[in-house]
Amino acid sequence: MPGLAINAISKRFGHFTAVDDVSLSVPHGTFVCLLGPSGCGKTTLLRMIAGLEEPSGGAIVLDGEDITTLPTHRRNIGMVFQSLALFPHLTVGDNIAYALRIRGAAKEAQRKRVDELLSMIHLAGFVDRPVTKLSGGQRQRVAIARALALSPKLFLLDEPLSALDAKLREAMQVELRQLQQRLGITTIVVTHDQREAMTMADLVVVMGKGRIVQAAAPIEIYRKPADAFVADFIGITNLLPVETDTAGRVTVLGTAVPGLAPLPGPSRATISVRPEDVHLTAPGKGTFDGTVNFVRDLGGTIETFVEAGGMTITAVATPRERPDVQVGQTVGVLLPAECCAVVKQ
């Protein structure tokens, strides 16, 4: 089957297990983001796919071929490192053509491919420019073009945008996604930035402690997180205790929530409610009441922090929907049942 199959891959460094029995199927042309906190195993997994680390167990199959023990240079993989690793003494054109020259491509073929890639990354006319004279975003584009020069089957990027400022990083996220869609190349990006993953990916793979916690489309990860770790890592959320009593009533912070599906039998769990789904209203009109303890105006959004039942609940609104509240005021906190996702601890 075309695409990438990772079958029960593990990697141990002495007594430490960095990647623990990970399996993942990536159809051809899919854009995947490996997402998770530092030390979760995402970069180690990427390096095993690239052939830069030898797995302790398992297999990696690309387009039906087992590449687990194949040397990196024979895997037909393009890779962009976090440091970019451009040659500072070479021009833009020579950097991009480097792999072609090593493979013995004719000079005319090199020139044609370099011109094609420069046009693709919107740097036509930069062929003779020293890479040291480029901006951060331009160097990023050159690194991408160099990795694509040999038309690889698989494109791997290890936190490629982390060194860019916030505005340029967001622009490059869109640009990288559009480039991948034009080429139709299977792409895997390592990132710790959930916004980056939500922007670019067809498939988000959330990792924790060397394992895959959840792998799904971005909106499913956001709206239906597998557990409290995923819910808390992907964006901002309110994690609140929920109980079902012997009468089958479902309560949050001691107050019944109509429409919230009961848990099986008398039990306790946690719900995830995104701040944009929390509505503030008059006291007594919400799910429960609370006291406003902080309001933060971020320009595009207004965050209101409400203390209720010993917990702080965050509500987010746009300037047009700005709630008329002040610190110290009692408000009603409305939690729509359809926006409450029960998650595992």
Phi, psi and omega per residue, in radians:
M1 nan 2.260 -3.141
P2 -1.136 2.503 -3.110
G3 2.156 -2.927 -3.096
L4 -1.984 2.317 3.071
A5 -2.157 2.119 3.081
I6 -1.868 2.052 -2.995
N7 -2.031 1.830 3.042
A8 0.892 0.786 -3.128
I9 -1.329 2.364 3.061
S10 -2.362 2.685 3.050
K11 -2.501 2.121 3.124
R12 -2.044 2.411 3.016
F13 -1.993 1.673 -3.029
G14 1.154 -2.160 3.135
H15 -1.581 -0.034 -3.114
F16 -1.687 2.251 3.103
T17 -1.739 1.915 -3.101
A18 -1.440 -0.679 3.086
V19 -2.258 2.231 -2.951
D20 -2.120 1.691 3.005
D21 0.952 0.980 -3.097
V22 -1.637 2.275 3.051
S23 -2.219 2.410 -3.100
L24 -2.750 2.388 3.073
S25 -1.966 2.189 -3.107
V26 -2.108 1.835 3.123
P27 -1.087 2.680 3.134
H28 -0.974 2.371 3.088
G29 1.471 0.086 -3.115
T30 -1.475 2.486 3.036
F31 -1.767 2.017 -3.079
V32 -1.970 2.390 2.978
C33 -1.991 2.128 2.986
L34 -1.523 2.025 -2.975
L35 -2.150 2.450 3.083
G36 2.906 2.958 -3.131
P37 -1.229 2.909 3.099
S38 -1.007 2.391 3.093
G39 1.485 0.148 -3.083
C40 -1.487 -0.178 3.079
G41 1.860 0.033 -3.042
K42 -1.184 -0.730 3.127
T43 -1.229 -0.646 3.086
T44 -1.084 -0.722 3.098
L45 -1.088 -0.765 3.122
L46 -1.082 -0.724 -3.123
R47 -1.176 -0.547 3.063
M48 -1.222 -0.677 3.083
I49 -1.087 -0.660 -3.122
A50 -1.358 -0.251 -3.098
G51 1.541 0.208 3.139
L52 -1.546 -0.248 3.023
E53 -2.302 2.450 3.124
E54 -1.576 2.174 3.139
P55 -1.093 2.601 3.033
S56 -1.450 -0.305 3.120
G57 -2.986 2.792 3.109
G58 1.679 -3.047 -3.077
A59 -2.507 2.649 3.079
I60 -2.151 2.167 -3.078
V61 -2.147 2.190 3.138
L62 -2.059 2.059 -3.121
D63 0.882 0.759 3.076
G64 1.476 -0.090 -3.127
E65 -1.846 2.235 3.081
D66 -1.269 1.970 -3.098
I67 -1.906 0.228 -3.031
T68 -0.925 -0.752 -3.092
T69 -1.855 0.119 -3.107
L70 -1.310 2.384 3.100
P71 -1.057 2.674 -3.094
T72 -0.935 -0.775 -3.042
H73 -1.220 -0.173 3.122
R74 -1.848 0.115 -3.072
R75 -1.599 -0.140 -3.097
N76 0.966 0.916 -3.126
I77 -2.108 2.376 2.998
G78 -1.765 2.433 -3.087
M79 -2.432 2.414 3.038
V80 -2.023 2.109 -3.126
F81 -1.508 2.834 3.135
Q82 -1.024 -0.634 -3.122
S83 -1.449 -0.089 -3.084
L84 1.267 -0.710 3.057
A85 0.992 0.680 3.030
L86 -1.313 2.685 3.108
F87 -1.493 1.947 -3.030
P88 -1.173 -0.373 -3.097
H89 -1.540 -0.042 -3.114
L90 -1.893 2.759 3.074
T91 -1.349 3.009 3.078
V92 -0.978 -0.860 -3.123
G93 -1.071 -0.738 -3.123
D94 -1.207 -0.594 3.065
N95 -1.089 -0.825 -3.108
I96 -1.158 -0.658 -3.067
A97 -1.438 -0.068 -3.000
Y98 -0.955 -0.890 -3.101
A99 -1.133 -0.628 3.114
L100 -1.128 -0.700 -3.136
R101 -1.167 -0.706 3.120
I102 -1.093 -0.614 3.138
R103 -1.395 -0.055 3.081
G104 1.455 0.386 3.120
A105 -1.166 2.545 3.124
A106 -1.104 2.644 -3.095
K107 -1.026 -0.676 3.141
E108 -1.154 -0.683 3.098
A109 -1.158 -0.663 3.084
Q110 -1.078 -0.842 -3.101
R111 -1.073 -0.748 -3.116
K112 -1.112 -0.764 -3.133
R113 -1.183 -0.700 3.116
V114 -1.090 -0.792 3.125
D115 -1.077 -0.683 -3.138
E116 -1.118 -0.775 -3.117
L117 -1.239 -0.674 3.114
L118 -1.094 -0.669 3.077
S119 -1.135 -0.703 -3.105
M120 -1.123 -0.626 -3.101
I121 -1.717 0.232 3.070
H122 1.087 0.701 3.075
L123 -2.245 0.555 3.090
A124 -1.008 2.364 -3.123
G125 1.620 -0.035 -3.114
F126 -1.712 0.153 -2.979
V127 -0.992 -0.646 -3.095
D128 -1.721 0.120 -3.121
R129 -1.354 2.289 3.048
P130 -1.116 2.435 -3.112
V131 -1.129 -0.404 3.124
T132 -1.214 -0.231 -3.136
K133 -1.719 0.147 -3.104
L134 -1.679 2.719 3.024
S135 -1.345 2.990 -3.139
G136 -1.040 -0.765 3.134
G137 -1.152 -0.641 3.115
Q138 -1.194 -0.715 3.087
R139 -1.085 -0.650 3.105
Q140 -1.060 -0.768 3.141
R141 -1.121 -0.692 3.138
V142 -1.131 -0.725 3.114
A143 -1.075 -0.695 3.111
I144 -1.139 -0.790 -3.136
A145 -1.086 -0.723 3.134
R146 -1.074 -0.694 -3.135
A147 -1.202 -0.447 -3.106
L148 -1.628 -0.051 -3.003
A149 -1.016 -0.620 -3.093
L150 -1.651 0.268 3.135
S151 0.885 1.080 -3.064
P152 -1.214 2.760 3.050
K153 -1.306 -0.481 -3.026
L154 -2.404 2.368 -3.092
F155 -2.061 2.093 -3.072
L156 -2.048 2.381 3.138
L157 -2.379 2.236 -3.120
D158 -1.835 1.751 -3.115
E159 0.742 0.994 -2.997
P160 -1.239 -0.344 -3.038
L161 -1.881 0.087 -2.988
S162 -1.146 -0.452 -3.084
A163 -1.519 -0.082 -3.104
L164 -1.529 2.693 3.074
D165 -1.224 2.871 -2.960
A166 -1.008 -0.772 -3.083
K167 -1.182 -0.773 3.131
L168 -1.179 -0.638 3.130
R169 -1.061 -0.759 3.140
E170 -1.159 -0.673 3.105
A171 -1.127 -0.705 -3.131
M172 -1.229 -0.524 3.071
Q173 -1.038 -0.837 3.142
V174 -1.139 -0.738 -3.110
E175 -1.122 -0.742 3.138
L176 -1.142 -0.714 3.121
R177 -1.129 -0.733 3.130
Q178 -1.149 -0.669 3.101
L179 -1.113 -0.774 3.140
Q180 -1.093 -0.680 3.123
Q181 -1.153 -0.654 3.112
R182 -1.154 -0.694 -3.076
L183 -1.453 -0.463 -3.109
G184 1.177 0.485 -3.083
I185 -1.623 2.425 3.070
T186 -1.126 2.199 -3.003
T187 -2.295 2.366 3.077
I188 -2.224 2.171 -3.118
V189 -2.086 2.292 3.013
V190 -1.591 2.290 3.114
T191 -2.667 2.741 2.980
H192 -1.951 0.087 -3.070
D193 -1.723 1.874 -3.075
Q194 -1.149 -0.532 3.098
R195 -1.148 -0.673 3.092
E196 -1.079 -0.782 3.134
A197 -1.123 -0.738 -3.131
M198 -1.137 -0.566 -3.113
T199 -1.277 -0.714 -2.924
M200 -1.771 -0.563 -2.831
A201 -1.480 2.550 2.826
D202 -1.436 -0.619 -3.085
L203 -2.330 2.148 3.075
V204 -1.797 2.209 3.114
V205 -1.959 1.888 -3.136
V206 -1.590 2.168 -3.120
M207 -1.965 2.593 3.078
G208 -2.664 2.236 3.100
K209 0.940 0.729 3.036
G210 1.433 0.025 -3.119
R211 -2.138 2.807 3.005
I212 -1.472 2.100 3.134
V213 -1.518 -0.703 3.093
Q214 -2.751 2.435 3.062
A215 -2.298 2.024 -3.067
A216 -2.862 3.064 3.056
A217 -1.107 2.638 -3.075
P218 -0.918 -0.788 -3.073
I219 -1.195 -0.549 3.089
E220 -1.222 -0.714 3.077
I221 -1.018 -0.719 -3.075
Y222 -1.287 -0.760 -3.040
R223 -1.569 -0.482 -3.101
K224 -2.278 1.111 -3.122
P225 -1.111 2.524 -3.087
A226 -1.204 -0.600 -3.135
D227 -2.687 -3.128 -3.081
A228 -1.124 -0.570 3.112
F229 -1.074 -0.848 3.140
V230 -1.125 -0.785 -3.123
A231 -1.026 -0.708 -3.084
D232 -1.375 -0.516 -3.104
F233 -1.388 -0.622 -3.114
I234 -1.548 1.715 3.113
G235 1.316 -2.750 3.134
I236 -1.938 2.410 3.106
T237 -2.546 2.873 3.004
N238 -1.842 2.069 3.079
L239 -1.776 1.992 -3.015
L240 -2.186 2.506 3.123
P241 -1.275 2.423 3.101
V242 -2.242 2.468 -3.121
E243 -2.284 2.601 2.965
T244 -2.044 2.104 -3.102
D245 -1.530 -3.093 -3.079
T246 -1.131 -0.360 3.116
A247 -1.537 -0.024 3.124
G248 1.490 0.108 3.115
R249 -1.366 2.398 3.126
V250 -1.763 2.156 -3.095
T251 -2.174 2.556 3.019
V252 -2.125 2.134 -3.060
L253 0.912 0.695 3.066
G254 1.441 0.018 -3.108
T255 -2.028 2.343 -3.136
A256 -1.166 2.446 3.104
V257 -2.001 1.775 -3.136
P258 -1.063 2.367 3.087
G259 1.611 -0.205 3.126
L260 -1.401 2.155 -3.058
A261 -1.066 2.310 -3.135
P262 -1.196 2.636 3.049
L263 -1.429 2.752 -3.140
P264 -1.187 1.981 3.122
G265 1.253 3.061 3.059
P266 -1.091 2.049 -3.063
S267 -2.792 3.013 3.101
R268 -2.192 2.633 3.116
A269 -2.719 -2.942 3.114
T270 -2.271 2.449 3.016
I271 -1.970 2.596 3.046
S272 -1.892 2.185 3.096
V273 -2.236 2.083 -3.125
R274 -1.223 2.509 -3.090
P275 -0.973 -0.589 -3.129
E276 -1.231 -0.231 3.121
D277 -1.677 -0.087 3.108
V278 -1.557 2.190 -3.118
H279 -1.969 2.378 3.093
L280 -1.707 2.409 -3.100
T281 -2.507 -2.992 -3.130
A282 -1.225 2.635 3.100
P283 -0.943 2.399 3.139
G284 1.468 -0.119 -3.106
K285 -1.789 -0.110 -3.109
G286 -1.823 -2.890 3.074
T287 -1.195 -0.687 3.041
F288 -2.741 2.956 3.135
D289 -1.745 2.733 3.078
G290 -2.690 3.104 -3.113
T291 -2.047 2.246 3.116
V292 -1.198 2.185 3.126
N293 -2.041 -0.149 3.081
F294 -2.902 2.494 3.054
V295 -2.258 2.250 -3.120
R296 -2.162 2.057 3.126
D297 -1.688 1.984 -3.113
L298 -1.793 0.232 3.137
G299 1.574 -1.251 3.141
G300 -1.385 -0.395 3.114
T301 -2.459 2.762 3.037
I302 -2.113 2.153 3.119
E303 -1.779 2.250 3.106
T304 -2.069 2.220 -3.120
F305 -1.838 2.163 -3.054
V306 -2.115 2.287 3.090
E307 -1.651 2.221 3.123
A308 -2.629 2.285 3.097
G309 1.010 0.567 3.131
G310 1.382 0.155 3.126
M311 -2.173 2.732 3.073
T312 -1.829 2.197 -3.106
I313 -1.968 2.325 -3.121
T314 -1.805 2.280 3.043
A315 -2.078 2.390 -3.134
V316 -2.091 2.344 3.107
A317 -2.394 2.786 3.049
T318 -1.441 2.863 3.101
P319 -0.990 -0.602 3.132
R320 -1.178 -0.543 -3.128
E321 -1.723 0.216 -3.000
R322 -0.873 2.139 3.121
P323 -1.266 2.450 -3.141
D324 -1.518 1.344 -3.085
V325 -2.292 2.772 3.107
Q326 -2.331 2.764 3.111
V327 -1.037 2.336 -3.130
G328 1.651 -0.189 -3.102
Q329 -1.406 2.500 3.049
T330 -1.516 2.304 -3.116
V331 -2.347 2.804 2.983
G332 -1.568 2.447 3.125
V333 -1.968 1.991 -3.088
L334 -1.782 2.153 3.106
L335 -1.962 1.794 3.096
P336 -1.088 2.222 -3.073
A337 -0.989 -0.637 -3.086
E338 -1.203 -0.241 -3.129
C339 -1.771 0.050 -3.118
C340 -1.705 2.032 -3.136
A341 -1.832 2.126 3.083
V342 -1.306 2.240 -3.101
V343 -2.187 2.698 3.064
K344 -1.394 2.611 3.078
Q345 -1.406 nan nan
